[in-house]
């Protein structure tokens, strides 16, 4: 079984517009295809590696998301962790490649290669390409409108 799941598609929107929806955690529940995110406080827009944003899950717990890759308008990746705990080893990544001024190739990846917490394995395995594509499709609907 692969521990890296990745999907790509072209979205009819500029990279900067798409990136704003991803880099602003308050927007993420609007496009989350896993239907796992409840809310994030406003004012947490990501700007650099090392930023941490907090998100409340639908089931109630708060996750601290540690940004580990960042290039403004092009790349963002984070490792979620229970509040006040180290990241258990999974990563969410978004890569944006402008095709032209109004079209962007977007790749969404979930990588659980380094996941060590056995209690999270079933959920990681359930994060399939169709779940990632659901996020991508919702993101496209929001950014193309």
N, C-alpha and C positions, 0 to 999 in steps of 0.2 A: 504494500500500500504506500502510495506517495504521501509524503508529509508536506509537500508544497502544492498548493492549488492556485491556479492563475487563470484569469480570463482577460480578454482584450476586446475592445470594440471601438469603432469610430463614432464620435459624438459631434453633432452639428452645433458646436458652440466654441467660442474661443477658450484656450487653455486657462487664461486668467479667471474667467467666469466660473469654470468648473472647479478650479483650485480653491477659490473662495468658499465654495460649498463644503469642500473637504477639510480645509485648514481652520474653519470656524466650527469648533465642536458643538455649538448651539444648533447648528444646521444638521448635524449628523443623524439625529433621530428621524428626520424627514426622508432620508434616502436609505436607511439601514435595511438591507434585504434579509438580515437574520432576525428581524423583529425582536431585537434584544435590548435596544437602547431606549431609555425613558426620556432623559433630559440632561442637558449640560448647562451650567450657568453661563450667561453671556459674558463677554469680555475675556475669553480665553484663546483668542485667535493665535495660532501657532506661528512663530517667526524664526525658530532656530532649533538645531539639535540641542538637547538638554531641557527644552521646555517640557512641562508636565501639565496635562489638562485632565480634569475630573469629569466623570460621566456617571450618572446614576442609571443602573440597569432596570429593566421592567420588573424584575424580581426583587428589587430593592437595594442590593449592595452598590457601593460606590467603587468605581475603578479609577485608578490613577494610570494615565497613559503617558509613557515616557518616550518622547520623540528621539529617535536614534538615527534618522536620515532626513535631510531636508535640503531642498534647493527651491527657492521661491518660484512658484508658478509651474514647477516641473516634477518635484518628487517630495513625498512625505511618507514616513514610516514610523510606527510606534509599537511599543511593547506594553500591553495592558498588565496591570498588577492589582491585586486586592489592596485597598487603602492601607498604607503604612507597611506594606510587605514588598519583598523583592519580586521582580517580574519572573513568572514561572517558565518563560522561554518561548512564547509564541509571538508572532509579529504580523502586523497588517501593513501593507505597502500599496501606495498609489503612485503610478508613473504617468506623466502626461507628455505627449510629444505632439507639438503643433504640426498639422498637415499643411495648413495655410492659416490666414488670419481668422477664419470662421469655423474651422474644423480641427478636431483634436483626436488623436489616437490615445486611448486610455487603457492602461493595464492595471488590474487589481489583483493582488496576491495575498494569500494567507499562508504563512510558513510556520509550521509547528515542529520543525526538525529538532529544535533544542528543548522542546517541552519535556519536562521531567516529572511533573505532578500527575501521578496516575489517575487522580480523581477528575482530571480535565481531558483525558484521552478520548472518551466517548463523544464529548462535545466537539473536540477537534476533528475527529473522524466524520462527524455529521456536517462539518462545514465544507460542503461540496461546491463544485463549479456552479451549479444552478443557484446556490445561495449568493455567491459572489456576483453572478450575472444579475440577480434580482436587485442588488445594490446598484450595479452599473446602470441598469435600465431605469431605476428610480432617479438616479443622478442625472441621467440623460434627459428625462422628462422635465426635471426642475430647471436644468441649464438651457435646454432648447426652447423653453417657453418665453 
